[in-house]
Amino acid sequence: MSMTQSAHVDTFTRDHLPPANTWPALEFSLPELQYPERLNAAAVLIDNAVAEHGPDRPALRTPDGRAWSYGELQQRANQVAQVLTDDLGVVPGNRVLLRGPNNPWLVAAWLGVLKAGGVVVTTMPMLRSSEIATLIHLTKPVVAISDHRCLDELKEAAPDALTVLAYGGADNGDLTNRCAEKSGKFTTVDTAADDVALLGPTSGTTGKPKVTMHFHRDVLANADTFARHILQPTAEDVFAGSPPLAFTFGLGGLVVFPLRFGASSLLTEKAGPVELAQYAAKAGATILFTAPTAYRAILKENRGDLLRGLRVAVSAGEHLSKETWVAVREATGLRLVNGIGATEMLHVFISAAGYDIRPGTTGRAVPGYRATILDEDGNDLGPGHTGRLAVIGPTGCRYLDDPRQSTYVVHGWNVTGDTFSMDEDGYFTYQARSDDMIVSSGYNIGAPEVEAAIDQHPDVVENAVIGRSDPERGTVVCAFVVLREGVVGDAAKRKEIQDFVKATIAPYKYPRDVRFVTELPRNPSGKLQHFKLRDSIADETEQLTAAGQSQA
């Protein structure tokens, strides 16, 4: 597979791409996907936007009513690039780890790293030190830029060789103060379109996170497929949403898409569903990104009125049921845009908008992508069948040093780990996850990672984790725990284990349902049988449903 001349002095990412014969097929079927060989995504997203729309147009908004213009964002991104290159010696290809909540300085840092030719590794601010240490080991950053409120876990995880730079604090060495001393004039590094721009960590279904590798052209491709053809944004749109920028869903919806089309974005550091809807309504948001869980919570509080100013409401991150779609339609008049994406693909690749939406389905392949259903042997099943969802387009899976590349890519197709059916019209309907990923309130949680955290508790002999259906969150983490002899499995011990997990890994991964058992089901060779636990949960759900219907 031929690649253009790299601008990277530090060749780590190019050296650690998977072998070319394990890559998925890539297709650039639309005119807008014909990118030049030399391309820097940050130059397109901010420099070109300033040239086209002027420096005074609002770019980033915050709930307190303040806004950064495109010109201000460009200046601060340039200043970040100057600090990285002039003060810290960052060279093209170096990795820079970012850590912080959704706010303008995180976006400026993200753009600044790309302008300097660096490779961005954006991490969740909720991650604990052990999780951060794993990502540092995998991606080998030379600099970490962190919100000053998120330093403790990072410093505990960071090796001595890693330079840690805080922003938003009062310290003289703070990034914001260092940027103020820079001119804001910077010549963006002339990267290749297929130079790696970002490393996106995923939740690990084997306990070890996978790190996806995305090129500069990939960053733009999702804007030129899903955003351009499904959302159809204009410069007058205001984007808002709940996903963190460390999720590629949030990166696209709150940074790449608005900047690509000269629009603005409302960034909220932390907000519950109703609070998010209030902020969005106050800011005049027209496009909202959040999970079905959030839409259900807003309706439960009878605040559907807060959504009526939206032009488009996007639901992704977890399965959107027909019942939720209908409820939102009746309460707000909105036809929720459903969609499925993957960190491996960067963003949404199956969706539908407007009257193309068929409630209960996820949609059709987004223009620029094509999708199908495969059987267990990788054969194309075509319409009318249920099987593994597979997709091909301008983006695709490339894992950093990970043998799971050969599992995700099958005969050139990206196989997502989801079971879907497809009808004769090309509409896809979600059935289930086909791996150990638990999708809860839009967060991807690897069951083995939670099991490993629970196992560290001194009173736990062994445990098994599965996803349990939940009417509010879609799915919750359910743990079956065997305690050491003599330890009582009561409510206090349940809370103790939950708190232990929250302190060990990111808090959103903790088991909301903990069940104490004397043993776990295993086959004759001793292998744990998670499917039997899933079956027991399914039987329990059926019994509860039947009981409810008989009472009615």
Backbone torsions as a table, in degrees:
resi	resn	phi	psi	omega
1	MET	NA	117.1	-174.6
2	SER	-77.7	141.0	178.5
3	MET	-128.7	149.7	-177.6
4	THR	-78.1	169.7	-178.7
5	GLN	-63.4	119.9	-176.7
6	SER	-75.3	148.8	172.6
7	ALA	-91.0	-4.4	-174.0
8	HIS	-75.3	122.0	172.1
9	VAL	-76.8	-43.7	172.6
10	ASP	-86.1	111.3	-171.3
11	THR	-94.5	16.8	-175.8
12	PHE	-51.5	-50.5	-174.1
13	THR	-68.9	-42.1	179.6
14	ARG	-66.9	-35.4	179.1
15	ASP	-67.8	-23.8	-174.5
16	HIS	-111.6	17.0	168.6
17	LEU	-63.7	150.5	176.1
18	PRO	-64.4	158.9	177.6
19	PRO	-54.4	140.4	-174.0
20	ALA	-57.5	-31.3	-178.2
21	ASN	-75.6	-3.4	176.0
22	THR	-104.9	1.1	178.9
23	TRP	-72.9	155.6	171.2
24	PRO	-74.7	162.9	170.2
25	ALA	-64.5	143.3	177.0
26	LEU	-119.9	135.3	-178.9
27	GLU	-130.2	134.8	179.4
28	PHE	-121.4	72.7	-166.8
29	SER	-84.5	-11.2	-178.2
30	LEU	-107.2	149.8	178.4
31	PRO	-56.6	-38.0	-177.3
32	GLU	-70.7	-9.7	178.7
33	LEU	-95.3	5.8	179.7
34	GLN	-87.0	79.8	-174.6
35	TYR	-83.3	150.2	176.6
36	PRO	-68.9	161.7	-178.7
37	GLU	-67.3	-31.8	177.9
38	ARG	-103.3	122.9	-173.4
39	LEU	-158.6	129.9	170.8
40	ASN	-118.9	117.5	-174.0
41	ALA	-58.8	-36.8	-179.5
42	ALA	-67.0	-36.6	178.1
43	ALA	-63.5	-39.8	178.0
44	VAL	-66.9	-45.5	-171.7
45	LEU	-73.8	-32.2	-177.8
46	ILE	-116.2	-47.0	-178.5
47	ASP	-65.9	-47.9	179.5
48	ASN	-65.3	-35.7	179.7
49	ALA	-65.5	-41.1	177.8
50	VAL	-63.8	-42.5	179.8
51	ALA	-63.6	-37.0	-176.2
52	GLU	-83.5	-40.1	-171.8
53	HIS	-109.6	-7.1	-178.8
54	GLY	88.3	157.2	-174.6
55	PRO	-77.2	-13.6	-171.9
56	ASP	-91.1	-10.7	-179.1
57	ARG	-65.5	136.3	178.0
58	PRO	-62.3	136.9	179.4
59	ALA	-114.0	-54.3	-176.5
60	LEU	-123.2	128.2	179.9
61	ARG	-114.7	155.6	175.4
62	THR	-126.7	158.6	-175.4
63	PRO	-59.7	-21.7	179.4
64	ASP	-81.4	6.1	175.3
65	GLY	93.8	-3.4	179.4
66	ARG	-82.7	160.6	-179.5
67	ALA	-148.6	144.6	168.7
68	TRP	-99.8	133.5	175.0
69	SER	-79.2	168.6	175.4
70	TYR	-59.0	-39.2	179.6
71	GLY	-64.8	-41.8	179.0
72	GLU	-65.8	-42.1	179.0
73	LEU	-63.7	-41.2	177.7
74	GLN	-62.2	-44.7	-179.5
75	GLN	-62.2	-44.4	-177.2
76	ARG	-71.2	-35.8	174.9
77	ALA	-62.1	-42.7	176.9
78	ASN	-62.7	-40.3	179.1
79	GLN	-64.9	-40.2	175.9
80	VAL	-60.2	-44.8	178.5
81	ALA	-60.2	-39.0	178.1
82	GLN	-65.1	-43.0	178.8
83	VAL	-61.9	-44.3	-178.4
84	LEU	-63.0	-44.7	-174.6
85	THR	-84.5	-46.7	-175.8
86	ASP	-74.7	-44.5	-172.8
87	ASP	-91.0	-36.7	-171.4
88	LEU	-109.4	-3.9	175.0
89	GLY	71.5	22.4	178.6
90	VAL	-66.5	134.4	178.4
91	VAL	-117.1	158.6	179.7
92	PRO	-53.5	132.2	-178.1
93	GLY	100.3	-20.1	174.3
94	ASN	-61.6	144.4	174.5
95	ARG	-90.9	140.5	177.3
96	VAL	-126.6	120.2	-179.6
97	LEU	-86.6	133.4	177.8
98	LEU	-114.9	143.6	-178.9
99	ARG	-148.1	120.4	178.5
100	GLY	169.8	166.4	176.1
101	PRO	-75.6	173.0	-179.7
102	ASN	-69.6	104.0	175.2
103	ASN	-151.4	167.2	-173.7
104	PRO	-59.0	-35.4	-178.1
105	TRP	-67.8	-31.0	176.1
106	LEU	-65.1	-39.0	178.2
107	VAL	-67.2	-42.9	178.6
108	ALA	-60.7	-41.0	178.9
109	ALA	-65.7	-41.4	179.6
110	TRP	-60.5	-47.6	178.3
111	LEU	-65.6	-39.5	-178.7
112	GLY	-63.6	-39.3	177.5
113	VAL	-62.2	-46.3	-179.8
114	LEU	-64.4	-40.6	178.6
115	LYS	-60.0	-35.9	180.0
116	ALA	-78.7	0.6	-179.0
117	GLY	82.8	7.7	-179.5
118	GLY	-79.5	175.4	178.7
119	VAL	-115.2	123.7	-174.5
120	VAL	-86.3	135.6	170.6
121	VAL	-124.3	94.7	-178.2
122	THR	-90.8	130.2	-175.7
123	THR	-119.4	155.6	178.6
124	MET	-68.7	133.3	178.2
125	PRO	-66.4	-17.1	-179.4
126	MET	-82.0	-9.2	-177.3
127	LEU	-64.9	142.9	177.3
128	ARG	-87.5	170.1	-172.3
129	SER	-59.8	-38.2	-179.0
130	SER	-65.2	-36.9	179.3
131	GLU	-70.1	-40.5	178.3
132	ILE	-64.9	-41.4	-179.9
133	ALA	-60.6	-39.2	177.7
134	THR	-62.0	-44.8	-179.1
135	LEU	-67.7	-36.8	176.1
136	ILE	-63.0	-42.0	179.5
137	HIS	-62.6	-39.5	-176.7
138	LEU	-74.7	-41.4	-170.8
139	THR	-100.3	-17.9	175.4
140	LYS	52.9	58.5	176.8
141	PRO	-70.7	156.0	176.2
142	VAL	-102.1	-20.4	179.3
143	VAL	-138.9	143.9	171.4
144	ALA	-123.1	129.0	176.6
145	ILE	-110.7	123.7	-173.3
146	SER	-135.1	142.4	167.0
147	ASP	-55.7	138.7	-173.9
148	HIS	-62.4	-19.5	179.5
149	ARG	-83.5	-5.1	-175.8
150	CYS	-117.4	24.1	-171.6
151	LEU	-82.4	-31.5	-168.7
152	ASP	-58.8	-54.3	-178.2
153	GLU	-64.9	-35.8	-180.0
154	LEU	-65.1	-46.9	-178.4
155	LYS	-65.0	-32.9	177.4
156	GLU	-66.9	-32.8	-177.4
157	ALA	-87.4	-25.3	-169.1
158	ALA	-75.8	132.6	172.3
159	PRO	-70.8	163.2	-177.0
160	ASP	-60.0	-30.4	-175.9
161	ALA	-74.7	-12.4	-176.8
162	LEU	-88.5	120.9	175.8
163	THR	-77.5	125.0	-179.5
164	VAL	-110.2	124.2	-176.2
165	LEU	-122.5	122.8	-178.3
166	ALA	-94.0	155.4	171.5
167	TYR	-132.8	151.9	176.7
168	GLY	90.8	-0.5	-179.3
169	GLY	-100.0	-172.2	-176.8
170	ALA	-99.1	-3.2	-177.1
171	ASP	-66.9	143.4	-179.2
172	ASN	-61.9	-29.8	-179.6
173	GLY	-85.5	5.3	-180.0
174	ASP	-58.4	144.5	-178.9
175	LEU	-55.1	-38.3	-178.4
176	THR	-64.0	-38.2	177.9
177	ASN	-70.9	-39.1	179.7
178	ARG	-66.8	-37.0	178.0
179	CYS	-65.1	-36.6	-178.5
180	ALA	-62.0	-21.6	180.0
181	GLU	-88.5	-4.2	-178.1
182	LYS	-98.0	156.6	-175.0
183	SER	-73.6	-25.4	-175.0
184	GLY	81.4	9.9	176.0
185	LYS	-106.2	119.7	-176.5
186	PHE	-149.3	135.0	176.3
187	THR	-89.6	113.1	-176.8
188	THR	-60.8	135.8	-179.5
189	VAL	-62.8	136.4	-176.8
190	ASP	-83.9	77.7	-178.1
191	THR	-78.0	161.2	172.9
192	ALA	-79.9	150.1	178.2
193	ALA	-58.5	-28.8	179.0
194	ASP	-106.1	24.4	163.6
195	ASP	-76.8	142.7	178.6
196	VAL	-67.4	130.2	179.5
197	ALA	-104.5	-35.5	-178.2
198	LEU	-147.3	151.3	173.2
199	LEU	-113.0	118.8	-176.5
200	GLY	-108.9	108.7	178.2
201	PRO	-70.4	146.2	173.8
202	THR	-113.5	165.6	170.7
203	SER	-73.3	137.4	-173.9
204	GLY	-87.3	123.5	176.2
205	THR	-79.5	-6.5	174.4
206	THR	-115.2	11.8	-177.7
207	GLY	93.6	-18.1	178.6
208	LYS	-111.2	123.5	-179.5
209	PRO	-64.9	147.6	171.2
210	LYS	-94.9	149.5	178.8
211	VAL	-116.9	115.6	-179.7
212	THR	-88.1	147.4	-174.8
213	MET	-116.6	124.0	-176.0
214	HIS	-127.3	138.5	-178.0
215	PHE	-85.2	168.9	176.1
216	HIS	-59.0	-40.2	-179.1
217	ARG	-68.8	-29.8	179.2
218	ASP	-62.2	-39.0	-178.2
219	VAL	-57.9	-38.0	-179.3
220	LEU	-82.7	-26.4	-172.2
221	ALA	-62.9	-37.1	179.9
222	ASN	-70.8	-30.9	174.3
223	ALA	-67.9	-33.5	-176.1
224	ASP	-89.7	2.8	174.7
225	THR	-117.5	-83.1	-176.5
226	PHE	-59.0	-52.0	-177.1
227	ALA	-64.5	-50.5	-174.4
228	ARG	-64.2	-40.5	-171.4
229	HIS	-96.4	-28.6	-178.6
230	ILE	-98.4	-49.5	-179.4
231	LEU	-81.3	-32.2	-178.9
232	GLN	49.3	57.6	-176.0
233	PRO	-73.7	156.7	172.8
234	THR	-123.8	172.9	179.9
235	ALA	-66.7	-14.2	-179.1
236	GLU	-87.9	-8.2	-177.6
237	ASP	-73.5	150.8	172.9
238	VAL	-121.3	115.6	180.0
239	PHE	-87.8	147.3	174.4
240	ALA	-149.7	161.6	179.1
241	GLY	173.0	171.7	-176.2
242	SER	-98.9	-23.2	-171.6
243	PRO	-69.0	139.7	176.5
244	PRO	-63.9	152.3	178.7
245	LEU	-67.5	-17.3	175.2
246	ALA	-69.8	-21.6	172.3
247	PHE	-84.5	134.8	-179.8
248	THR	-64.9	-23.8	172.9
249	PHE	-60.3	-44.8	178.6
250	GLY	-73.2	-39.2	178.7
251	LEU	-58.1	-46.3	179.1
252	GLY	-65.8	-53.8	-172.5
253	GLY	-68.5	-27.1	-173.7
254	LEU	-113.4	-9.9	179.5
255	VAL	-127.3	-63.3	-171.5
256	VAL	-65.9	-48.6	-176.2
257	PHE	-63.1	-52.5	-179.9
258	PRO	-60.8	-42.3	-178.6
259	LEU	-67.8	-34.8	-179.5
260	ARG	-62.4	-28.6	-175.0
261	PHE	-116.3	15.9	175.6
262	GLY	72.4	17.4	-179.0
263	ALA	-89.8	-173.3	177.1
264	SER	-124.3	165.9	-175.0
265	SER	-134.8	134.2	173.7
266	LEU	-91.9	120.7	-178.5
267	LEU	-106.5	120.3	178.6
268	THR	-114.2	127.7	-177.0
269	GLU	-70.8	-41.0	-179.4
270	LYS	-159.5	127.6	-179.8
271	ALA	-161.2	138.2	171.4
272	GLY	-72.8	171.7	-176.2
273	PRO	-55.3	-48.0	-178.4
274	VAL	-68.3	-40.6	178.7
275	GLU	-62.9	-40.7	176.4
276	LEU	-60.0	-45.2	179.6
277	ALA	-63.0	-36.1	177.9
278	GLN	-66.5	-45.8	177.7
279	TYR	-60.5	-44.1	-178.2
280	ALA	-62.7	-44.0	-179.7
281	ALA	-63.7	-41.9	-179.5
282	LYS	-64.7	-36.2	-178.9
283	ALA	-82.1	-3.9	-178.2
284	GLY	72.8	32.2	-179.2
285	ALA	-60.7	142.2	178.7
286	THR	-115.0	-19.0	178.9
287	ILE	-131.8	125.1	-177.4
288	LEU	-122.1	135.2	175.6
289	PHE	-114.9	120.5	170.7
290	THR	-162.5	178.0	-175.2
291	ALA	-90.7	160.1	177.2
292	PRO	-53.7	-35.1	178.4
293	THR	-54.3	-42.3	-178.1
294	ALA	-68.6	-42.4	178.7
295	TYR	-62.0	-40.3	178.0
296	ARG	-63.6	-40.2	-179.8
297	ALA	-64.8	-39.7	179.2
298	ILE	-63.9	-43.7	179.0
299	LEU	-67.6	-36.3	-179.9
300	LYS	-61.5	-31.6	178.3
301	GLU	-89.9	9.5	179.5
302	ASN	56.4	40.9	179.9
303	ARG	-117.0	32.2	175.7
304	GLY	-60.0	-22.5	178.8
305	ASP	-59.9	-27.3	-178.5
306	LEU	-68.9	-17.2	-176.8
307	LEU	-96.9	-6.5	-171.1
308	ARG	-71.4	-14.3	177.2
309	GLY	-84.6	-4.8	-178.7
310	LEU	-75.3	147.3	171.1
311	ARG	-90.9	-39.1	-179.7
312	VAL	-137.7	134.1	172.0
313	ALA	-120.5	122.9	-176.1
314	VAL	-105.0	132.9	175.7
315	SER	-117.2	122.2	177.5
316	ALA	-157.2	175.3	-179.5
317	GLY	100.0	-25.1	175.6
318	GLU	-158.8	171.1	-176.5
319	HIS	-64.0	132.1	174.8
320	LEU	-100.0	114.3	-179.6
321	SER	-77.2	157.1	176.7
322	LYS	-60.9	-36.7	-178.9
323	GLU	-62.4	-42.4	178.5
324	THR	-67.1	-41.1	179.5
325	TRP	-59.3	-46.3	-179.0
326	VAL	-65.7	-42.0	-179.0
327	ALA	-61.8	-42.2	178.0
328	VAL	-66.1	-41.2	178.6
329	ARG	-59.5	-45.7	-177.4
330	GLU	-69.2	-34.3	-176.1
331	ALA	-83.4	-26.8	-171.1
332	THR	-128.0	-18.6	-173.3
333	GLY	84.8	-3.7	-178.1
334	LEU	-82.2	140.9	171.4
335	ARG	-99.3	97.0	-174.5
336	LEU	-55.5	130.4	174.6
337	VAL	-84.1	111.4	177.9
338	ASN	-85.5	163.5	178.0
339	GLY	-175.1	154.9	171.7
340	ILE	-126.7	136.7	175.8
341	GLY	-136.3	-173.4	178.9
342	ALA	-157.2	147.4	176.1
343	THR	-57.9	-35.1	179.3
344	GLU	-62.8	-28.9	-178.5
345	MET	-101.8	-8.5	179.9
346	LEU	86.8	-43.2	-177.6
347	HIS	-157.2	-159.0	-172.7
348	VAL	-72.5	134.7	179.1
349	PHE	-127.1	-8.3	171.5
350	ILE	-129.9	127.1	-176.5
351	SER	-169.2	-178.6	173.1
352	ALA	-162.0	156.3	-177.8
353	ALA	-133.3	158.3	173.9
354	GLY	57.5	-134.7	-176.7
355	TYR	-83.9	2.8	169.1
356	ASP	-79.5	-12.4	-178.9
357	ILE	-70.8	134.1	171.3
358	ARG	-116.5	104.9	-176.2
359	PRO	-52.2	136.3	-177.8
360	GLY	97.4	-19.4	175.2
361	THR	-102.4	160.5	176.0
362	THR	-82.4	-29.5	179.5
363	GLY	129.6	-160.7	178.8
364	ARG	-114.2	169.7	177.0
365	ALA	-57.8	130.3	178.2
366	VAL	-64.3	142.5	175.5
367	PRO	-48.6	131.6	-175.0
368	GLY	102.5	-16.4	178.3
369	TYR	-121.0	160.1	167.1
370	ARG	-137.4	149.9	-174.0
371	ALA	-140.3	159.4	179.3
372	THR	-155.2	-176.9	177.3
373	ILE	-116.1	129.8	178.9
374	LEU	-112.4	150.7	172.0
375	ASP	-86.0	-175.9	-175.6
376	GLU	-64.8	-21.5	-179.8
377	ASP	-94.9	4.2	178.3
378	GLY	85.8	13.3	177.6
379	ASN	-85.3	141.6	-179.7
380	ASP	-73.8	119.9	-178.1
381	LEU	-89.2	-30.0	179.7
382	GLY	77.1	-170.8	-175.8
383	PRO	-63.0	154.0	174.8
384	GLY	82.5	8.5	-177.9
385	HIS	-125.6	161.1	174.0
386	THR	-112.4	136.4	-179.7
387	GLY	-176.5	-155.5	-176.1
388	ARG	-84.4	129.2	178.7
389	LEU	-70.6	133.1	179.7
390	ALA	-135.3	144.3	-173.8
391	VAL	-144.2	149.3	175.0
392	ILE	-135.8	140.8	178.3
393	GLY	-171.5	-155.7	-177.7
394	PRO	-78.7	-11.8	175.3
395	THR	-118.8	162.7	-179.0
396	GLY	-172.8	171.4	-173.5
397	CYS	-74.2	126.7	168.4
398	ARG	-139.9	107.9	-179.9
399	TYR	-90.8	145.6	175.7
400	LEU	-79.8	110.4	173.9
401	ASP	47.6	58.0	-175.2
402	ASP	-142.3	123.4	-179.3
403	PRO	-65.6	-14.4	179.6
404	ARG	-70.5	-4.5	173.4
405	GLN	-55.3	-41.0	-176.2
406	SER	-73.3	-15.8	176.6
407	THR	-85.8	-38.5	-176.8
408	TYR	-76.0	-33.7	-178.1
409	VAL	-104.2	119.4	-177.6
410	VAL	-128.1	114.7	-179.7
411	HIS	52.7	38.0	178.9
412	GLY	88.2	-15.0	179.8
413	TRP	-85.5	145.9	167.8
414	ASN	-86.1	119.2	-177.6
415	VAL	-107.0	113.1	-162.2
416	THR	-80.9	-15.9	-174.2
417	GLY	92.1	12.5	178.4
418	ASP	-114.4	142.7	173.9
419	THR	-98.3	126.0	-177.7
420	PHE	-133.9	162.5	164.9
421	SER	-115.3	156.8	179.1
422	MET	-131.1	135.2	179.0
423	ASP	-94.9	-177.5	-175.3
424	GLU	-65.9	-22.9	-179.6
425	ASP	-91.2	3.7	178.7
426	GLY	83.7	14.2	176.2
427	TYR	-86.9	135.4	-177.1
428	PHE	-105.3	137.6	179.5
429	THR	-122.9	127.0	-176.6
430	TYR	-69.5	139.2	175.8
431	GLN	-115.5	-51.0	-176.6
432	ALA	-174.1	167.0	166.3
433	ARG	-77.4	145.0	179.6
434	SER	-110.4	16.6	176.5
435	ASP	-137.7	-161.7	-175.9
436	ASP	-93.2	21.6	177.9
437	MET	-84.5	133.7	174.8
438	ILE	-109.0	125.1	179.7
439	VAL	-107.2	108.8	-174.9
440	SER	-126.0	119.1	-179.0
441	SER	52.0	34.4	178.0
442	GLY	87.7	-4.9	179.0
443	TYR	-97.2	134.1	174.5
444	ASN	-87.0	124.5	-176.0
445	ILE	-127.6	120.2	178.7
446	GLY	-80.0	118.9	-178.1
447	ALA	-56.0	-43.5	-179.8
448	PRO	-61.0	-32.0	178.9
449	GLU	-66.1	-40.4	178.6
450	VAL	-68.4	-40.9	177.4
451	GLU	-58.2	-42.7	-179.2
452	ALA	-64.0	-36.9	179.2
453	ALA	-68.4	-44.4	-179.8
454	ILE	-63.4	-38.2	-179.1
455	ASP	-60.3	-23.2	-179.3
456	GLN	-75.0	-15.5	179.2
457	HIS	-67.9	132.5	-173.6
458	PRO	-63.4	-20.5	-178.8
459	ASP	-93.7	-1.7	-176.0
460	VAL	-96.5	126.7	175.4
461	VAL	-84.7	-48.8	176.6
462	GLU	-161.2	165.8	179.6
463	ASN	-156.5	164.5	174.9
464	ALA	-140.5	139.3	-175.8
465	VAL	-120.4	134.5	174.9
466	ILE	-136.8	173.9	173.3
467	GLY	-96.2	137.1	176.2
468	ARG	-116.7	134.0	179.3
469	SER	-59.0	141.6	-178.7
470	ASP	-144.3	131.7	-175.8
471	PRO	-66.7	-24.4	-177.4
472	GLU	-92.1	-44.6	-172.8
473	ARG	-104.7	3.1	-177.5
474	GLY	82.4	-60.2	176.8
475	THR	-146.8	145.1	173.1
476	VAL	-124.0	157.9	177.3
477	VAL	-76.0	125.1	-179.5
478	CYS	-120.6	122.9	-177.1
479	ALA	-113.7	130.0	171.8
480	PHE	-100.3	119.2	-168.7
481	VAL	-121.4	130.3	171.5
482	VAL	-101.8	120.6	-178.6
483	LEU	-93.4	156.8	177.0
484	ARG	-66.8	156.8	-174.7
485	GLU	-58.4	134.7	177.8
486	GLY	93.3	-13.1	179.9
487	VAL	-89.5	131.6	-177.2
488	VAL	-87.2	128.6	177.5
489	GLY	-90.4	83.5	-179.0
490	ASP	-117.1	-172.3	-177.5
491	ALA	-62.2	-36.8	-179.5
492	ALA	-66.3	-41.9	179.7
493	LYS	-67.9	-36.3	177.4
494	ARG	-59.3	-48.9	-179.7
495	LYS	-65.2	-37.0	179.3
496	GLU	-60.9	-43.8	178.9
497	ILE	-67.0	-41.2	178.4
498	GLN	-61.1	-45.7	179.5
499	ASP	-65.5	-35.7	178.3
500	PHE	-62.6	-44.0	179.3
501	VAL	-64.8	-42.0	178.7
502	LYS	-58.4	-34.1	-178.9
503	ALA	-83.7	-13.4	-175.6
504	THR	-97.6	-41.9	177.5
505	ILE	-129.8	176.5	-177.5
506	ALA	-51.9	132.1	-172.2
507	PRO	-56.5	-30.7	-177.6
508	TYR	-67.3	-9.8	-178.1
509	LYS	-90.7	-2.1	-172.3
510	TYR	-69.2	152.8	-179.7
511	PRO	-77.0	114.2	177.7
512	ARG	-74.1	-21.7	179.0
513	ASP	-121.6	112.6	178.6
514	VAL	-116.3	123.4	-177.9
515	ARG	-122.1	124.0	-178.6
516	PHE	-88.2	129.0	-179.0
517	VAL	-131.7	160.7	179.9
518	THR	-85.4	-23.8	177.0
519	GLU	-157.9	162.1	178.6
520	LEU	-108.7	146.8	-179.3
521	PRO	-70.0	133.6	179.0
522	ARG	-137.9	153.8	176.3
523	ASN	-83.7	175.2	-176.9
524	PRO	-57.1	-25.9	179.2
525	SER	-87.7	0.4	176.5
526	GLY	94.5	2.3	-178.9
527	LYS	-75.9	133.8	179.8
528	LEU	-64.7	133.5	-176.9
529	GLN	-105.6	85.1	-179.8
530	HIS	-61.2	-30.0	-175.4
531	PHE	-64.1	-30.5	178.3
532	LYS	-68.6	-34.1	175.8
533	LEU	-68.5	-40.8	177.3
534	ARG	-62.5	-41.3	179.7
535	ASP	-63.2	-38.8	-179.6
536	SER	-65.9	-37.2	176.9
537	ILE	-67.1	-41.4	-179.9
538	ALA	-63.0	-41.7	178.1
539	ASP	-62.8	-40.7	178.7
540	GLU	-61.5	-43.8	179.6
541	THR	-63.1	-41.4	179.2
542	GLU	-62.7	-41.7	-179.8
543	GLN	-64.4	-41.9	178.7
544	LEU	-64.8	-40.9	179.1
545	THR	-63.6	-44.0	179.9
546	ALA	-64.0	-40.1	179.0
547	ALA	-64.0	-40.8	178.8
548	GLY	-63.8	-39.9	-179.4
549	GLN	-68.8	-37.0	-179.5
550	SER	-69.1	-33.9	177.1
551	GLN	-68.9	-34.2	179.0
552	ALA	-67.8	NA	NA
